[in-house]
């Protein structure tokens, strides 16, 4: 096993004084090295689904996403970086968390794709809150039924963070928000927005209503209420309900909602991509909110 090399980086003493230190870096030359098993075959969705949640981990791709995961309090399990980019982590207090470095060729062979951002990290998951806990701290939520496209899921989280939605509730068949593609598309906002599973489905929607929310089911149906015509009471504590791309909401979910709502379309377009529709609905519900601060 090759010895660890070191790169300089600052650390913080208990008194908060930054000191120079050296971060140990373990060189990886074999893509099958068991030390980087967490990163193997990252493009194989089925394999990653079987590996990540049962092992209580997820993969962050890119320096920005990695840093947001750390700020959100997720404990790092390991780092894997392009050997030429090790200095990007020089300011992190990695502690006992191993930092692995490899050539772009070894990274590609191990992960199954060209790691053009050059930085990956494996993180420990945290226990999910309950739906009741999430609802108690929120004034506006989005509920997703069967949204199993990771790109759409990540984009919905990013829109929720940007446009005033406090939490996300997921039906049992939704995709994993911490899957690498969802995390990347959300730009790490999956770490900023609380989320929980809502079970049973769709019976759990009664719990949302009992918490004081109005469940607004988004549908392109011609007889649905245009979203801009919602009255103040319906807007006050809104739970926006969206279905999967193409299929939309099930009849059971629509029946369990309070109001069926539509985003009016023009030029014969019947619907929007679910992430785009969510962003429009988030903006419409939040357009009268007080101006946002920097946070």
Secondary structure per residue as TSV (DSSP state, phi and psi in degrees):
chain	resnum	aa	ss	phi	psi
A	1	X	-	360.0	125.5
A	2	X	-	-63.1	142.5
A	3	X	-	-67.8	154.9
A	4	X	-	-75.3	135.0
A	5	X	E	-94.4	175.8
A	6	X	E	-134.8	143.8
A	7	X	E	-120.5	147.6
A	8	X	E	-71.4	151.2
A	9	X	E	-169.0	153.7
A	10	X	E	-81.7	154.3
A	11	X	E	-128.1	170.2
A	12	X	E	-119.2	124.7
A	13	X	-	-77.2	167.8
A	14	X	T	-55.7	-27.1
A	15	X	T	-84.1	-1.1
A	16	X	S	88.1	12.1
A	17	X	-	-90.1	126.2
A	18	X	E	-78.5	132.2
A	19	X	E	-127.0	153.5
A	20	X	E	-72.9	137.6
A	21	X	E	-146.1	-179.3
A	22	X	E	-126.0	127.8
A	23	X	E	-89.0	122.9
A	24	X	E	-70.4	135.6
A	25	X	E	-124.7	126.3
A	26	X	E	-98.7	120.0
A	27	X	E	-77.9	131.9
A	28	X	-	-112.7	123.2
A	29	X	-	-115.1	-12.4
A	30	X	-	-115.0	117.9
A	31	X	T	-62.6	-17.1
A	32	X	T	-95.2	9.6
A	33	X	-	-58.2	124.5
A	34	X	G	-63.9	-19.3
A	35	X	G	-66.4	-21.6
A	36	X	G	-113.2	28.2
A	37	X	G	-59.3	-29.3
A	38	X	G	-58.8	-25.3
A	39	X	G	-102.0	6.8
A	40	X	T	-75.0	134.6
A	41	X	T	53.6	54.8
A	42	X	T	-68.1	-17.4
A	43	X	T	-88.8	-4.8
A	44	X	-	-89.7	96.4
A	45	X	H	-60.3	-43.0
A	46	X	H	-63.6	-44.9
A	47	X	H	-63.2	-44.6
A	48	X	H	-65.2	-35.1
A	49	X	H	-65.2	-35.8
A	50	X	H	-76.3	-24.9
A	51	X	H	-93.5	-49.0
A	52	X	H	-70.8	-61.2
A	53	X	H	-58.6	-43.4
A	54	X	H	-62.3	-29.6
A	55	X	H	-91.3	1.9
A	56	X	T	65.7	38.9
A	57	X	E	-138.0	167.8
A	58	X	E	-149.4	163.2
A	59	X	E	-111.3	130.3
A	60	X	E	-105.3	135.3
A	61	X	E	-116.3	124.7
A	62	X	S	98.0	148.1
A	63	X	H	-64.1	-42.4
A	64	X	H	-60.9	-47.1
A	65	X	H	-65.1	-41.6
A	66	X	H	-57.2	-47.1
A	67	X	H	-67.2	-34.9
A	68	X	H	-67.8	-35.6
A	69	X	H	-64.3	-42.0
A	70	X	H	-63.7	-44.0
A	71	X	H	-63.5	-31.3
A	72	X	T	-77.9	-4.3
A	73	X	T	93.8	10.4
A	74	X	-	-76.8	128.6
A	75	X	-	-75.0	129.7
A	76	X	E	-74.8	139.6
A	77	X	E	-99.6	-38.4
A	78	X	E	-167.4	164.4
A	79	X	E	-122.4	144.3
A	80	X	E	-133.8	119.0
A	81	X	E	-133.4	155.0
A	82	X	E	-59.7	131.8
A	83	X	G	-56.0	-26.1
A	84	X	G	-81.4	-6.7
A	85	X	G	-115.7	13.4
A	86	X	G	-56.3	-34.2
A	87	X	G	-66.9	-13.5
A	88	X	G	-66.0	-21.2
A	89	X	G	-100.6	6.3
A	90	X	T	-62.0	-26.1
A	91	X	T	-89.9	-3.0
A	92	X	S	-85.3	140.5
A	93	X	-	-86.2	91.4
A	94	X	-	-78.6	-13.4
A	95	X	T	57.4	-128.4
A	96	X	T	-92.3	3.6
A	97	X	-	-73.4	124.0
A	98	X	E	-69.7	142.2
A	99	X	E	-111.8	117.8
A	100	X	E	-106.3	140.9
A	101	X	E	-128.7	142.6
A	102	X	E	-150.3	164.7
A	103	X	-	-72.1	159.8
A	104	X	H	-56.7	-33.9
A	105	X	H	-66.8	-43.8
A	106	X	H	-66.8	-40.5
A	107	X	H	-58.8	-45.0
A	108	X	H	-65.2	-41.7
A	109	X	H	-64.9	-37.7
A	110	X	H	-73.3	-45.6
A	111	X	H	-89.2	-25.4
A	112	X	S	93.4	4.6
A	113	X	S	-152.7	164.1
A	114	X	-	-76.8	115.4
A	115	X	-	-82.7	78.7
A	116	X	T	-71.5	-20.7
A	117	X	T	-79.6	-17.0
A	118	X	-	76.3	-0.1
A	119	X	E	-138.8	127.0
A	120	X	E	-130.7	157.2
A	121	X	E	-149.3	145.4
A	122	X	E	-103.5	130.3
A	123	X	E	-122.3	150.7
A	124	X	E	-78.2	138.0
A	125	X	-	-75.4	162.9
A	126	X	-	-115.3	154.6
A	127	X	-	-58.9	137.9
A	128	X	-	-75.0	144.2
A	129	X	-	-69.8	165.7
A	130	X	-	-81.0	162.0
A	131	X	H	-59.2	-38.1
A	132	X	H	-62.9	-40.8
A	133	X	H	-65.6	-41.2
A	134	X	H	-65.0	-45.0
A	135	X	H	-65.0	-35.7
A	136	X	H	-64.6	-25.9
A	137	X	T	-102.7	6.8
A	138	X	-	-118.3	154.8
A	139	X	S	-118.7	-13.8
A	140	X	S	-148.4	129.0
A	141	X	E	-132.4	161.7
A	142	X	E	-119.0	138.9
A	143	X	E	-118.8	132.5
A	144	X	E	-118.7	131.8
A	145	X	S	-111.9	119.8
A	146	X	S	59.3	24.6
A	147	X	-	-79.3	98.8
A	148	X	-	-113.2	12.1
A	149	X	-	-92.5	118.4
A	150	X	H	-65.9	-32.9
A	151	X	H	-66.2	-47.1
A	152	X	H	-61.6	-41.0
A	153	X	H	-62.8	-45.3
A	154	X	H	-62.9	-40.0
A	155	X	H	-66.3	-35.1
A	156	X	H	-66.1	-41.5
A	157	X	H	-63.0	-40.5
A	158	X	H	-65.0	-43.5
A	159	X	H	-64.0	-39.3
A	160	X	H	-61.0	-43.6
A	161	X	H	-65.0	-38.3
A	162	X	H	-78.6	-27.5
A	163	X	T	-120.2	26.7
A	164	X	T	86.0	23.5
A	165	X	-	-98.4	133.9
A	166	X	-	-89.8	-23.1
A	167	X	E	-161.4	162.3
A	168	X	E	-125.2	132.5
A	169	X	E	-113.8	136.9
A	170	X	E	-119.2	134.5
A	171	X	-	-67.7	160.6
A	172	X	T	-60.1	-20.7
A	173	X	T	-98.1	7.1
A	174	X	S	-72.3	158.2
A	175	X	-	-67.5	167.1
A	176	X	-	-80.9	117.2
A	177	X	T	-61.9	-21.6
A	178	X	T	-95.6	8.4
A	179	X	S	-66.2	144.5
A	180	X	H	-50.0	-44.8
A	181	X	H	-67.4	-39.7
A	182	X	H	-62.3	-44.6
A	183	X	H	-61.1	-44.5
A	184	X	H	-66.2	-47.0
A	185	X	H	-63.9	-34.6
A	186	X	T	-74.8	-7.4
A	187	X	T	57.1	35.9
A	188	X	T	82.0	3.3
A	189	X	G	-72.7	-12.4
A	190	X	G	-62.0	-21.3
A	191	X	G	-82.5	-18.4
A	192	X	T	-94.5	-24.4
A	193	X	S	-105.3	120.1
A	194	X	E	-62.5	143.1
A	195	X	E	-143.9	159.2
A	196	X	E	-154.2	161.2
A	197	X	E	-81.4	141.5
A	198	X	-	-112.1	107.7
A	199	X	-	-134.0	151.4
A	200	X	S	-70.6	168.9
A	201	X	T	-120.3	133.3
A	202	X	T	-90.5	12.1
A	203	X	T	-59.0	-26.8
A	204	X	T	-64.2	-17.0
A	205	X	H	-62.3	-25.0
A	206	X	H	-63.5	-33.7
A	207	X	H	-66.0	-36.3
A	208	X	H	-65.2	-44.3
A	209	X	H	-65.1	-39.9
A	210	X	H	-64.7	-24.6
A	211	X	T	-82.1	3.9
A	212	X	T	97.0	12.1
A	213	X	-	-96.4	150.7
A	214	X	E	-97.3	121.5
A	215	X	E	-86.0	115.2
A	216	X	E	-107.4	109.7
A	217	X	E	-89.2	116.6
A	218	X	E	-82.2	126.9
A	219	X	-	-150.6	149.0
A	220	X	-	-83.2	7.0
A	221	X	-	-57.1	141.3
A	222	X	T	-65.7	-26.0
A	223	X	T	-94.2	7.8
A	224	X	S	-78.8	154.8
A	225	X	E	-75.0	126.6
A	226	X	E	-56.3	134.8
A	227	X	G	-61.0	-30.5
A	228	X	G	-73.7	-8.8
A	229	X	G	-98.5	6.2
A	230	X	-	-60.1	141.1
A	231	X	-	-85.3	168.0
A	232	X	H	-56.2	-37.1
A	233	X	H	-65.8	-39.1
A	234	X	H	-70.4	-29.2
A	235	X	H	-80.6	-23.9
A	236	X	H	-57.9	-51.3
A	237	X	T	-131.2	85.7
A	238	X	E	-95.9	138.8
A	239	X	E	-118.8	103.1
A	240	X	E	-83.0	124.3
A	241	X	E	-110.4	122.6
A	242	X	E	-124.3	147.2
A	243	X	-	-104.9	-178.1
A	244	X	B	-70.0	158.3
A	245	X	T	-57.0	132.0
A	246	X	T	86.4	-66.2
A	247	X	T	-70.4	-32.2
A	248	X	B	69.4	-165.8
A	249	X	S	-73.7	144.0
A	250	X	-	-70.9	158.9
A	251	X	H	-61.4	-35.2
A	252	X	H	-65.5	-40.4
A	253	X	H	-67.5	-40.1
A	254	X	H	-64.9	-39.5
A	255	X	H	-65.8	-29.2
A	256	X	T	-85.2	-1.5
A	257	X	S	-90.8	171.5
A	258	X	S	-90.2	-42.4
A	259	X	E	-139.6	134.7
A	260	X	E	-90.8	127.2
A	261	X	E	-126.9	143.7
A	262	X	E	-126.8	150.1
A	263	X	-	-95.6	114.1
A	264	X	-	-58.8	135.8
A	265	X	-	-109.8	157.1
A	266	X	-	-125.0	169.5
A	267	X	T	54.0	30.2
A	268	X	T	77.7	4.8
A	269	X	-	-72.9	129.8
A	270	X	-	-90.8	-21.7
A	271	X	-	-165.9	170.7
A	272	X	-	-112.3	158.8
A	273	X	-	-51.5	143.8
A	274	X	H	-60.8	-35.6
A	275	X	H	-69.4	-38.2
A	276	X	H	-67.6	-42.8
A	277	X	H	-62.1	-40.5
A	278	X	H	-61.8	-43.7
A	279	X	H	-61.9	-42.3
A	280	X	H	-61.6	-45.7
A	281	X	H	-66.3	-39.7
A	282	X	H	-60.3	-44.3
A	283	X	H	-64.2	-44.9
A	284	X	H	-61.4	-42.9
A	285	X	H	-71.2	-25.0
A	286	X	H	-105.4	8.7
A	287	X	T	-67.0	-21.6
A	288	X	T	-102.1	9.2
A	289	X	S	-65.3	155.7
A	290	X	-	-59.3	154.3
A	291	X	-	-56.3	142.5
A	292	X	-	-76.4	148.3
A	293	X	-	-88.4	-168.6
A	294	X	-	-70.3	-22.9
A	295	X	-	-87.3	360.0
